[in-house]
Amino acid sequence: MNDLSFRPAVESDLTDIVAMLADDELGRQREDPSIPLNKKCIDLFAAIDRDPNQLLAVVESKRILVGCLQLTFIAGLLRQGMVRGQIESVRIVTQHRGKGLGRKTFEWAITECRKRGCGLVQLTTDKSRANYYHFYEYLGFTASHEGMKISL
């Protein structure tokens, strides 16, 4: 697919984005793609859209949404004040998986992080997605840290 384009998401993309986020084993447990969308999603989209350190983006092929991702740019004092890029919520529409779109999406995201002056790009992945680890390593990521979370 050489006709890919990437752009910031707009509110009218939200229904498709939430559907993509819900379209896997974990997403079906965590997301609510029902229409109309939960007002919380719409309100949070507005907050993300206003925040210059957030970029919710979509991937298009022939003007059809085929993927999405979110980048967060984290300023910190560690590593002499380095900005980090955090890649989250990468999804490719089911019928377009296995065609290299994930790789191209990550390559685009890493380039965006470089453009924003990031010195490091990081991601987290659920341990139940062990089949993705090889893909992330292929992209150049290393499992250098162990992450932890607490639900509130």
C-alpha positions, 0 to 999 in steps of 0.5 A: 500500500503505497497510497498511505497518508497520515493526518491529525484525527478530527472529531468525525473520525472518532467513530472509526477510531473507537471501532478500531480500538475495540477490534481485538481481543483486549479492545472488546473487553475495554472499549465501547464502540456503540453509537452514539459514542460515549460522551466521554470519548468526545470530550477526551478527544477535544482535550487531546486535540487542544493539547500540543503534546498530544497527537491523535492521528489516522492512517488513510488509504484512498481516503478510507481510514485504515489505522490510527495511533496516538503520540504523546510528547513527554518533557522531562528532566531526566537525560538532560531534559530530553523529550520522549515520544510515547506511542500508544493505541496503534491499530490497523483495520482487520482487513488491512493487517499483514500488508506492512501498514503497521510497520509504515505507521510506526516508521511515520510515528518515529519520524514525527517524534524526531521532528518534535525533538524527541531523543527517545521513543517508547511504547508499552504493550500488554503482556498478553500480546506477546506475539507483537514483541518480535515486531517491535524488536524488528522496528528497533525497540528493545525491552529495556524496562519493565512497566507496571500499572495500577487501575484507579 
